[in-house]
Amino acid sequence: MSVQESYQPGDVVYVMYRNPHTQDVLHVQEAAVVNNPDHPKELALFLYETYYPLTDDIAIYRTEEEAEQAYEYYFGSAEGGDILG
């Protein structure tokens, strides 16, 4: 099943998002699955007022807890315990 088939418009998901201004800062961020305005038959992630294509290249998690566990697995524990940006 492709990532496009796994989600529906309106789903809330969590992704790891690298700060574009400070490349060494990574957050777990809530995003919405929406219809892609540029390609109506495709889905996109809406994050920080921007549409991102929904592809298999993006690590997407259904819950905040799953995203936090993945973050800790790959990057270690976040200082202060709160990794949501």
N, C-alpha and C positions, 0 to 999 in steps of 0.2 A: 504494500500500500504506500503510495507516495505521500509526501507531507501535505500536498494540496488536498488529498482525499481524507486526511486525518483530522482536519479542522473545518469549522463552519464560521461564516461571518458572525461576529458578536462574541466569539470565544475570547476569554481573557487568558493570556499565557505569560510566561516569564522567560526572559532571554538574558544572556550575558552580553553586556553592552560596553564597549570600550569608549572612553571619553575621547572625542575627536580632537580636543585641545590639549589633552595630557595623556599620551598614549600608554603610559604605565599605570593608568587608573582604570579599573574594570568594576562594573556594578552589575548586580542582578536587578533588572528593571521590568516592571509590568508593561505589557503591550497588548493591543487589541488586534484580533484577526478581522480584516475587513475586505470588501471587494476592492480589487485594484482599480483605481480610477483610470489608469492608462491602458489596462488590459482587462476589460470587464469579465472575461471568462476565467480569470485567475484571482487568487487571493493574495493579500499583502499583509504585512505587519504595520500597524500605525504606532509609531514611537517618536516622541519629541516632535510632533507636528510634521512628521515625514513618513512617507510610505516606503517600505522596504519589501522587495519581492520575497514571497514565502517559498524558500527553497530548502533542500536537504542539507545545504551548507551551514544553516543556522541551528545552533543548539537551542531547542525550544523545550520548555518544561511546562507541564499542566498546572503544577502547584508551586508556590513560593518555597515550600519545604524541599521539593525535588531540586529546584534550582540552587538553593543554599547548600544542599548536600553535594551536588556536582561541583560547586564553587570550592567548597572545602576540600574535596577530593583532588581537584586540579591545582588549586592555589594555596591551600592551607586555610587556617581559621582567619577570619577577618577581625581586625582589631576593633574592640568595642562591641563585637557581636552583631552589629547591624550592617549588612552589606547592601541593603536597598538604597539606591541613589535617589 
